Each structure stands twice: as C-alpha cells, then as structure tokens.
Amino acid sequence: MHHPLRHPRNAAFVGIIFLVVGIIYYAVPTLQDLPILSVEVAAGTTLLLFLGVAMAIMAYVLIAGSTDE
C-alpha cells in the first residue's frame, strides 16, 4: 500500500502561503515605521502564522483521507 500523497510535504506549501503573508504583514509596518499599535501587528502576525499551520494540517488530512480513484 502506498501513501496517498507521493510527497506529503506538498501539503505544507498550502500553509507556507499564510506564513509568508504573516511575515510580510509584520515586516512592512515595522520597516516603514508606520504609526500603528505594535499589539495589532503582533496579533495579526500570530493569527496568520497559526492559520498557516492549521491550513497545512487540513490540506494534509483532506488529501490523505481522499479515495485514490
């Protein structure tokens, strides 16, 4: 029996999108010294990072659980 995903790491690429967006969301206001609350940036970045992890796990579970027809 073979694994439904030939390369399970490909599911991680779904989550990497959100990780990159989270890094950009943190970097842009920080580098440009924009007048925003650092709490807002930290909260948004944290949520995007956790969303990326959750999306990668969800993609893996959905692909691994699908039938191989």
Legacy VTK file of the C-alpha trace (Angstrom):
# vtk DataFile Version 3.0
C-alpha trace
ASCII
DATASET POLYDATA
POINTS 69 float
0.000 0.000 0.000
1.430 3.340 -0.982
0.856 6.670 0.651
-1.930 8.737 -0.976
0.499 11.615 -1.251
3.655 10.840 -3.137
5.244 13.812 -1.408
3.378 14.668 1.835
5.480 17.801 2.199
3.484 19.302 -0.688
0.597 19.857 1.748
2.896 22.170 3.696
3.084 24.519 0.714
-0.561 25.452 1.345
0.385 26.669 4.814
3.555 28.384 3.646
1.424 30.902 1.760
-0.064 32.123 5.045
3.322 32.116 6.756
4.743 34.361 4.031
1.755 36.710 4.277
2.227 36.846 8.066
5.897 37.757 7.697
5.059 40.471 5.167
2.261 41.739 7.422
4.798 42.132 10.221
7.710 43.445 8.144
6.031 46.228 6.159
4.797 48.386 9.062
7.909 47.636 11.101
10.359 48.646 8.382
8.419 51.764 7.399
7.798 52.967 10.992
4.071 53.353 10.373
2.046 54.788 13.275
0.142 51.643 14.282
-0.042 49.767 17.528
2.543 47.029 17.816
-0.099 44.924 19.580
-2.191 44.912 16.409
0.752 43.838 14.288
1.741 41.130 16.753
-1.814 39.803 16.978
-2.305 39.753 13.220
1.033 38.095 12.621
0.381 35.460 15.262
-3.040 34.665 13.826
-1.661 34.365 10.294
1.133 32.058 11.450
-1.298 29.776 13.281
-3.642 29.868 10.292
-0.772 28.703 8.094
-0.090 25.733 10.352
-3.783 24.856 10.513
-4.187 25.094 6.726
-1.185 22.829 6.134
-2.559 20.210 8.524
-6.022 20.490 6.971
-4.634 20.082 3.442
-2.682 17.004 4.509
-5.703 15.426 6.205
-8.005 16.119 3.248
-5.586 14.706 0.702
-4.598 11.712 2.831
-8.242 10.886 3.551
-9.456 11.135 -0.037
-10.014 7.988 -2.047
-7.397 7.042 -4.596
-9.682 6.584 -7.600
LINES 1 70
69 0 1 2 3 4 5 6 7 8 9 10 11 12 13 14 15 16 17 18 19 20 21 22 23 24 25 26 27 28 29 30 31 32 33 34 35 36 37 38 39 40 41 42 43 44 45 46 47 48 49 50 51 52 53 54 55 56 57 58 59 60 61 62 63 64 65 66 67 68
